[in-house]
């Protein structure tokens, strides 16, 4: 009962942290971490016992799925170079640098254990980045870079970590077969994700209950992750591919389902994120408590590893910025200002904690895992340094660098897409002969409705005409006009979402307004 009460308490604390974060203009995951860590100082405060091997399967699938739903295949076709350089190359380089430092400075640690530490602290957390970047009005292009990195870097880190731990336990070396293992696991994961996407498309066609179709999206991330792990593939990549495939199969006519599902996933993402970072706070405090005074002897090495993590990321982002200037690649940092921002946003989170807790206690011969306590302390130090410090100071950094956007670019993109939706709606009405067969006063009415539709999509408001006005203008005509126009507009936006130069979040914003407008239509 204590465990259940603690989980419920963390969920309630998440709601409080969200409200407090809105007032203080701070990211609620960071506040949740600090709050949970502070609670453990209360005498008799219970520990939350979760099997380390279950942390990733419980928390990672829904959080990755929620983030991946905001992207599209077309975007990844454009960002493939950024994806490789950040989600794979940077993880490998960070792992190598941290492993080398740990091998030199941590007494009694072997190369495999050092590599395991490097893999633990290498991948930034996309959930933490999303929660922080949106509050400081970071340019959409930089958010896109961070999202691309965060969706796949866990996969590379997990493969390296598993190979290193297996080598440490078995007394072998980490060989080049890790690369082959990663490639095969990624390929199998893509197949699993495509299959799950096809299955959900089939369920959408066969199941008539809108609630059931929305509920199945909660099951799918876990199913994709578990199935991929069972066939020794990457569960992370399988979940991301599943989300992308579901978006690719999205039907324009499912307006009510999209509104319901989006609201449902907003709640799920908020609570799971709060619970996950609450768990991080509890575990950090537990590590500090278990190590006692011995932790002071580990501070020097932990601080140096934290510095190395920031330094490697800064240098690598600088290299990408130099390459972007030559190639004019807008999906990479292009200035020192952007390099600083992207470096400061390399926040570690759930994956770092889960991998740290997944370290085995003993080797195959029964001896203790080399330097396990030391590795846990270093991992927690990196987590705190990269999450709490940037999370609390990023708004200040954005003000100093004058890097925040006022939203003009995004509003312009919404206006352009709204204009396309309006043009598609008018074209559909002409195709149905509604414009040519109507009397002049009705044609004027239709044009007014189309102008109003464009305004609604642009500013996000839903203006409903008075009931008497609707009756006067003709109920049947209004329904026919709006049905045809909104269907055509949604079709245009759904198609635009899969274009390489279209920001998926801009398309989702316009599509949401169309869906809401459809739901308030008279019946």
N, C-alpha and C positions, 0 to 999 in steps of 0.2 A: 504493500500500500504506500510506503514511503516513496518508492520509485515512481509510482503513478502520480502521487501528489507533487513530486518534484517536477515531473514533465508538465503537468498542468500549470504549475507555478511559473515555469519558464515561458510557457505560451502566453500567460497573462502578462508576464514581464515584457514580452516582446511588444505587446500592444502599448504598454506604458513607454517603452523605449522609442517606439515610433512617434508617439505624441511629443515626448521630450525632444526627440531629434528634430521634429518640425519647428519647435520653438527655438531651439538652440542652433538650428541650421547645421546639425552634425549627423553623420550617417548612423542609423540605428544599429547596424551590426556591431560597430565599434562600441557603442554605448552598452549593447547587450553583453558583449564580452567583458567589459569592465564591471558591469553590474553583477554578472554571475561570479566573477572572481572575487568581488567584494563580499558577496553573500557567504562564501565559504569560510570567511573569518568568524562567522557567528558560531559560538560553541554548540556542538551537537548537530551541526548542519549535515544532512545525509549526503552520501556520495551517489552519483548516478552511475550504476554499473551497466555498461554496454560492452559486449564482446568486441574487442578491437577489430576483428575481421568483419563485423557487421556495420561498422561506421560508414565506410564507403558505399556499400550496397543500399543502406537506408537513406542516406542524405544526398549522395551525389546524383543519382538518376533524376529525381524531380527537379533539382536545381539546374542541372545541365539542360534538361528538357525545356524548362521555362525560358532559359536564356537562348537556346537554339531556335525556339519558335519565332524569335524576333529577326532571324536571318533568312537566307535563301540560298539555293544552289548557285544562282547567277552571281551572287556576291562572292562566293568562294572561288568561282572560276576566275574572277578578277583579282582576288587577294591571294592566290596560291603562293606567290613568291613570299609575301609577308608571312603567310602561314608557316611555310617551311623555315624561314629565317628566325621566327620568334617561337613558334610552338615546338619546334624540333631542335634547331641549331642552338638557340639560346639555352634551352634546357640542358643539352649535352655539355655546352661550354661551362655553364654554371655548376653542373654536377662535377666536372673535371677539376675546376678551380677549388671548389669547397672540399672535394675529396683529397686533393693534394695538400691543402692547408691542414685538414684534420689529421691526415696520416703523419704529418711532420710534428704536430703539436699535441695530439691526444695520446697519452702513454698507453702502450699495449694494444692499440687498435691496428687491425690489419687493413690491407687494401680493399677487400670486399666490403667490410663494414664502413670504411670511409666513403666508398662509392654510394652505399646505401644512404648515408647522411646527405651527400650531395644531391641525390635524387629526391630526398624528403623536402629539402628547402628550395628546390629549383622552380617548381611551377607556381606562378601567381594564381590567385583565385578570382574567377570571372564574376562571381556573385558580389564579392566585396567591392570590386572595381565598379560594377554597375550601380551599386547603392551609393557610392561616393561621387562618381563622375557626374551623375545626373543632377546632383544638388548644386554643383558649382558652375553649371552651364558650360561644361567643357565642349569644345568643337566636336561636332558629330563625327568628323573624320578620325579624330583621335580615339573617340569611344569605339568606333568600328575597328580600329587597329587592336585595341585592348580586347574587344570581344572575340575577334578572330584568333588571337593568341590564347585566350582563356578557354576556348571550347575544346582544344585538342592537346594542350601541353600536358595535361594530367596523364594522357595515354602514354606519352613518351616517358614521363617520370616513373609511372607505375611499372612499365616493362623493365627499365633500368634497375629500379628498386628490387623487384622480384628476382631478377637475375643475380644481383649482388647479394641478397640475403641467402639465396640458394647456394651460392658459392661459399659464403661465410659458414653456413651451417654444415655443408658437405666438405669443407676444407679444400675446395678447388679454386680456380681462377675465373674471373669474368672474361669471357672470350668474345671474338667478333660475331659469334652466333646471335648475340643480342640484336644486331641489326636485322638479321633474317627473321628472328622471332617477332620483332616489331612489325616488319613489313607483312608477314603472314597473318599476324593478329589483326592488323589494320584491314587487310583485304577481306578476311573472314567477317570482321565487324561490319564492313560496308554491306556485305551480302545479307547479314542478319538484319541490319537497319532497313535495307530495301524491302526485304520480305515482310518485316513488321509494318512498314508503311503501306504495302499492298494489302496486308490483312486488315488494317484499320480502314482503308478505303472500301474494302468489301463489307466490313461491318457497318460503315456509314450508309451504304446502299441498302442493306438488308434489315437493319434495326430501325424501327419507326420512332421509338422513344427518344426524344431529344435529351432527356436527362441521362438515359443509358449511354448514348453516344458521347456525351460529355464526360461521364464517369469513367468510360473505358480509357480515356486519355491519361487517367491517373495510374492505371494498371500497366499501360504500355511501356513507360520508361523502365519500370522494375523488370518487366518481362524481357525487354531487349537486353538490359544489363546482365541479368542472370543467365539468359540463353547464350549470350556471347562469352561470358566467363566459363560456362560449361564446356564450350567447344574450344577453349583456350584462345579466344579472341579478345579484343579490347572492348570491355563493356562501355567505356567512355565514348569511343567512336561510334559504337552501335546506337547509343542513346541519341547522339547528335544527328546521325544519319536518319534515324527514325523520325525525329522532329522535322528535319528538312524535307523528308519524303511526304510527311503529312501536310506540310504547307504546300508542296508541289501538287498534291491531289486535292487541295481545297476547292470546294464548289462555290461559285458566286451566290447561288440561291440559298445557302445555309446561313442566312442573316441572324435569325434568332439563336441558332446553336452557337455561332461565333460569339455573340454577346454574352450568352450564358457561360460558355467555356472560358472566355477571357476573364470574366469576373471570378469564376471558380479558381482559375490558376493564379490570379492576383492574390487571393487569400492563401492558397497553398504555398506559394512562393514566400510570402511574408512570414507565415508561421514556421515553415521549415527552416528558413534562413535564420530567424530568431532563435529557434531551438538549437540549430547547428552551432551558432556562435556562442550561445549560452553554454553548450557542451565544451567548446574550446576554452572558455573562461574557467569552467570547473576543473578541467584537466590541467590547465596551467597552474592553478592554485595547488592541485594535488601533487604535481611534480615538485613544486617549491617546498611543500610540506614534507614530502617523503625524503627529499635530499637534505633538508635541515641546514645546518651550518656549512656542510660540505659544498653547498652551491657557490659559496663565495670564491672558492678556489677555481671555479669554472667560468667566472665572469670574464676574465681576460680573453680566453680563447673564444668564448661566445660572442663577445663584442667584436673581435677581429673577423669572425665569420660573417657577422652582420654587415660590417663595412665592406667585405669582399662581395657579398651579394649585391649591395647597391652599386659598387664600383664596376663589377662585370656588366651589370645591366646598363649602366651609363655608357660605358665604352662601346658596348655592342649597339646601342641605340645611336651613338655617334657614327659608327661605321655605316649603319643603315641610312642615316641622314646624308652622309657623303654620297652614297650610291644613289639615293633618291634625287639629289640635285642633278646628277649626270643623266639619269634616266627619266627624270620628271615624273617619278612615281608618287602619286598623291596619297597612297595608302601606307606610307612610311613617314617617319619624322623628317622634316625638311629644314629645321633650324635648331639652334641651341635651346631656344625656349621650349620647343616641343620635345627635345631630348630630355630636358629636365622634368617636364610634366610626366612623360611616359616612364621615366625612371622612378619617379616618386609614386607612381600608380602600380608598381610591381608588388602588390599586396598578397602575402601568403595567407592561407586560411585553412579550410576544412581538409584538403588533400594532405597538406603538411602534417596536420595533427593526426589524421588517420594512419598515415604511413609510419609516423613515429610510434604510435601505439601498437602498430602491427609488428614491430621488431620482436623476434622470438626471445624468450628468456634464456634459452640454452642452445648449445650447438648439438650436433649429432652424437657426440661422445658424452654429453651430459654436463660439460663445462659451461660456465656462464657466457652469454654472448659478449664479445669483447667491447668494453666501453659503452654498454647499453645506457647506463644512467647518464653518462656524459653526453651521449648522442641526443637523449631526450631533452636535456637542459639546453643544448645548443639549438635544437629544432624549435623549442618554445621561445627562446630568445629571438631567433630570426622571425618567428611568427609575430611576436609582440612589436619588434622594431619595424617590420614592414607593414603591419596592419594598423596599430594604434597611432604611431607617430605620423605617418602620412594621412591617415583618416582624420586626425584632428587638425592637421596643419595645411591640408590641400586647399581649403578655401582661401587661406592667407596667401599661399604661393600663387594661386591663380590671380589674386588681386595685385600682388607685387609684379607679376609678369604681364599683367593686363591681357590675359589670354582668354578670358571668358567671352562667350558669344552672347549677343542680345537676341538671338533667335531669328534674325532677319533671313539668313540663308534657308533655314528650315521652313519659315513661312512662305518664302518665294517658291520653294519646291512644292509645298502644299497647294499654292495657288496654281502652279502649272499643271499639277495632276488633277486638281479640281476642274480646271478648264477642259482638260481632256475628257473627264467624266461627263461634263456638261455637253460637250460636242457629241459624245457617243450617245447620250440620252436623246438629243435633238435628232440625230441621224436615225435612231431607232423609231422615233415617232413618225418621221417622214416615210420610213420604209413601211410602216403600218398604215399609211395614208391618213393618219389622224390630222396632220397639219393641212393637207389639201382639201379634206372633206368638211372641215369645220368652218362655220361662219367667221367673219373678221373679228368679232368681239371675243370669240372663243380662242382664236389663234393668239390674240393679245394675252388672254389668260394663260395659255400654255407657255408663252415666252416669259411671262412674269414668273411662273412656277420654276422654269429652268434657271432664271437669274437668281431666284431665291435659293434653289438647290445649290448653286455654286457658292453663294454667300454662306450657306450653312456648312458646307464642306471646308471652307476657308477659315471661318472663325470658330467652328466647333459648336455652334449653338443650334438649338432646335426650336424654330419659331413656328408655332401652330396658329393657324388662322382661327378667328372666333367661329363658333359653331354656326351662327346665323349666316356668316359670310360663306361658309362652306356650302350650306344648303342653297343659298341664293345662286351660287356659281354652278351648282349641279353635282350631286353626289357621284353619279355613275361616271361622269366625265373625269372627275378628279381621281377616282380609283383607277380608271383605265390609263390615264396619263401618267400617274405616279408609278404604277406597276411596271409599265413598259420602260419608262425613263430610268427608274432605279435599277431594274434588272440589267439594262444596257450599261449603266454607269458602273455597277459592281463588276460586271464582266470586264470592262476596260481597266479597272483598278487592279483586279486579280491578275490580269495579264501583264500589267505594268510592273507588278511586284516581282516578277521573274525576269525583268530586264537587268542586264549587268550594271547599268548606270543609275539604277533606282535604289534609293535608300529604303529597305524594307519597313523601317519604322515610320517613315513618311507615308508609305502606301497603307500601312496598318491604321494610321491615324485617319486617313481619308475614308478607308473602308469601314472603320468603326462608325463614323458619322452617317455613312450610307445605310449601314445595318440598323442603327438607331432610328433613322428616318423611316426605314421600312417598317419597323415595329410600331411606330405611332401612326401609321396609315389607317384611315377609317376602313372598317370592314363592311 
